[in-house]
Amino acid sequence: MKAILFDLFGTLVDNMTNAEVEQFRNDVADALEVDRGEFSRGWSATFHDRGIGKYGSPKEMIAAAALNCSSPYSVTGLERAVEIRRGFSQRWLTPRTDAMSTIHALRQRGFKIGLLSNCSNEMPEIWETLDMAKVIDAPLFSCREGLRKPMPEFFLRALDKLQVTTSECLYVADGDNGEMAAATALGIPAILIRSGDDEFRQEAEEWDGPRIERLSELLHLIEL
């Protein structure tokens, strides 16, 4: 094994709770002066396009979701909505308590470190300001690559950046967006990370491969 490829949300950082996501959507809808339910449905409907970078800026992606509402959104409120989104994303990108120490330990052991994330276009900008960005050799963001998990090409592009083969790279993720099945289908060994309060299950319920509860457990597993 020469490299570790990490998922971001639910892996290196905690997932936001359903309640926090709902509050974010409601706050944006209120800023735009549109119906909360209609905006929430519009935000969900634009999920895929947001993830592959179809919208060039946070302002454009919020406006696209708001176009699904029956009443026009407030143009002046759009700037406030962008601030709300950036603040939400900034809080979301708080590393788990053992994330940095685990990555440092892996690097000391000679592993290359990659990142593969489905995200919207404000995330890479915030990422570049974080300490985590300094220790990730190959970060790939769906909105910049025009690819998203579970597309095989997204995984293969990460391996190319890391200059490793499928069998030389371990994928660590929380089992969202069909990522575990996509990785293993390519021959990439995978480990599921679960935390007891994580509300985002999806593949995790069916996963019968290795799993951990804390990132630091990786250090022991790799030694086995």
C-alpha positions in Angstrom: 0.0 0.0 0.0 1.4 3.3 -1.1 -1.4 5.8 -0.7 -4.5 6.6 1.3 -7.4 8.3 -0.5 -9.9 9.9 1.9 -13.5 11.0 1.4 -14.1 14.4 3.0 -17.6 14.8 4.5 -18.4 12.2 7.2 -14.7 11.1 7.1 -12.2 13.8 7.6 -14.9 16.2 8.9 -18.2 15.3 10.6 -21.4 15.4 8.6 -23.8 18.1 9.5 -27.0 16.8 11.1 -30.3 16.8 9.3 -31.5 19.5 11.6 -28.5 21.7 10.8 -29.0 21.2 7.0 -32.7 22.1 7.4 -31.8 25.2 9.3 -29.4 26.2 6.6 -32.0 25.8 3.9 -34.6 27.7 5.9 -32.1 30.6 6.6 -31.3 30.9 2.9 -35.0 30.8 1.9 -35.8 33.5 4.4 -32.9 35.7 3.1 -34.3 35.2 -0.5 -37.9 35.8 0.7 -39.2 32.6 -0.9 -41.1 29.6 0.5 -39.0 27.4 2.6 -40.4 24.1 1.3 -40.1 25.2 -2.3 -36.5 26.3 -1.9 -35.6 23.1 -0.1 -37.0 21.1 -3.0 -35.1 23.3 -5.5 -31.9 22.8 -3.6 -32.3 19.0 -3.7 -33.2 19.1 -7.4 -30.0 21.0 -8.3 -27.8 18.7 -6.2 -26.2 16.8 -9.1 -25.5 19.9 -11.2 -24.1 21.7 -8.2 -21.7 18.8 -7.5 -20.2 18.8 -11.0 -19.6 22.5 -11.0 -22.4 23.5 -13.5 -22.9 26.8 -11.6 -19.9 29.0 -11.6 -20.3 30.6 -8.2 -22.2 30.2 -4.9 -24.5 33.0 -6.1 -25.4 31.2 -9.3 -26.1 27.9 -7.5 -28.3 29.5 -4.9 -30.2 31.4 -7.7 -30.6 28.2 -9.7 -32.3 26.5 -6.7 -34.5 29.5 -6.1 -35.8 29.5 -9.6 -37.8 26.4 -8.6 -39.8 28.6 -6.3 -43.2 30.0 -7.4 -42.3 33.6 -6.5 -39.2 35.6 -7.5 -36.3 35.6 -5.1 -35.0 38.8 -3.5 -32.0 40.0 -5.5 -30.7 42.0 -2.5 -31.3 38.9 -0.3 -29.1 36.8 -2.6 -25.9 38.4 -1.2 -27.0 37.5 2.3 -27.8 34.0 1.1 -24.3 33.5 -0.2 -22.9 34.6 3.2 -25.1 32.1 4.9 -23.8 29.3 2.6 -20.2 30.2 3.1 -20.6 30.3 6.8 -22.3 26.9 6.8 -19.6 25.4 4.7 -16.8 27.0 6.8 -18.3 25.3 9.9 -18.7 22.1 8.1 -15.0 21.9 7.2 -13.9 21.6 10.8 -11.5 18.6 11.0 -12.4 15.7 13.2 -10.3 15.7 16.4 -7.9 13.0 15.2 -7.8 13.9 11.5 -4.7 16.0 11.4 -2.7 13.7 13.7 -3.7 10.6 11.7 -2.7 12.2 8.4 0.6 13.4 9.8 1.3 9.9 11.1 0.5 8.3 7.7 2.8 10.8 5.9 5.6 10.0 8.3 5.2 6.4 7.3 5.6 7.3 3.7 2.0 7.2 2.5 0.8 9.7 -0.2 -2.5 11.3 0.9 -5.4 12.0 -1.5 -8.8 13.5 -1.2 -11.9 12.7 -3.2 -15.0 14.9 -2.5 -18.4 15.6 -3.9 -18.9 19.2 -3.2 -20.1 22.6 -4.5 -17.9 25.3 -5.7 -17.4 27.3 -2.5 -15.8 24.3 -0.8 -12.4 24.3 -2.7 -12.0 28.0 -2.0 -12.4 27.5 1.7 -10.3 24.3 1.6 -7.3 26.3 0.5 -7.3 28.3 3.7 -7.3 25.2 6.0 -4.4 23.5 7.6 -5.6 20.2 6.2 -4.9 21.5 2.7 -1.2 21.6 3.5 -1.0 17.8 4.2 -3.1 16.5 1.3 -1.0 15.7 -1.7 -3.8 15.3 -4.3 -7.2 16.9 -3.4 -9.9 16.4 -6.0 -13.2 18.2 -5.9 -16.1 17.2 -8.0 -17.1 20.7 -8.8 -13.7 21.4 -10.3 -13.2 18.0 -12.0 -16.7 17.8 -13.6 -17.0 14.3 -12.1 -18.6 13.0 -8.9 -18.8 9.8 -7.0 -19.7 7.1 -7.8 -18.3 7.8 -11.3 -15.3 5.4 -11.8 -13.4 8.1 -13.7 -13.3 10.3 -10.6 -11.6 7.6 -8.6 -9.2 6.8 -11.5 -8.3 10.5 -11.8 -7.3 10.5 -8.1 -5.1 7.4 -8.6 -3.4 9.1 -11.5 -2.7 12.2 -9.4 -1.3 10.0 -6.7 0.6 7.9 -9.3 -0.5 4.6 -7.8 -2.5 1.6 -9.1 -5.8 0.4 -7.7 -4.2 -2.2 -5.4 -1.7 0.3 -4.1 -4.3 2.7 -2.7 -6.7 2.4 0.3 -10.0 4.3 0.2 -11.5 5.5 3.5 -15.1 6.8 3.5 -18.4 6.9 5.3 -20.4 5.1 2.6 -22.3 7.9 0.9 -23.2 8.3 -2.8 -22.4 4.7 -3.7 -18.7 5.3 -3.1 -17.8 2.0 -1.4 -19.2 -0.1 -4.3 -17.6 2.1 -6.9 -14.1 1.8 -5.2 -14.2 -1.9 -4.7 -15.5 -2.5 -8.3 -12.3 -0.9 -9.5 -10.2 -3.1 -7.2 -9.5 -0.4 -4.7 -9.5 -1.8 -1.1 -11.9 0.2 1.1 -12.6 0.9 4.8 -15.8 2.3 6.1 -15.7 4.9 8.9 -18.8 5.1 11.0 -19.6 7.3 14.0 -22.5 6.5 16.3 -24.3 9.8 15.8 -24.0 9.9 12.0 -27.4 10.2 10.3 -26.1 9.6 6.8 -26.2 5.8 6.4 -26.8 4.6 2.8 -24.2 2.0 1.9 -23.0 1.7 5.5 -25.9 -0.6 6.5 -25.0 -3.2 3.9 -21.2 -2.9 4.0 -19.6 -6.1 5.2 -16.0 -5.1 4.8 -13.6 -3.6 7.3 -14.8 -0.6 9.3 -13.5 1.8 11.9 -15.1 4.4 14.2 -12.2 6.8 14.5 -9.6 7.8 11.9 -6.7 7.0 14.3 -7.7 3.3 14.1 -6.3 3.3 10.6 -2.8 3.4 12.0 -3.3 0.0 13.7 -5.1 -1.6 10.7 -2.3 -0.7 8.3 0.2 -2.3 10.6 -1.7 -5.7 10.5 
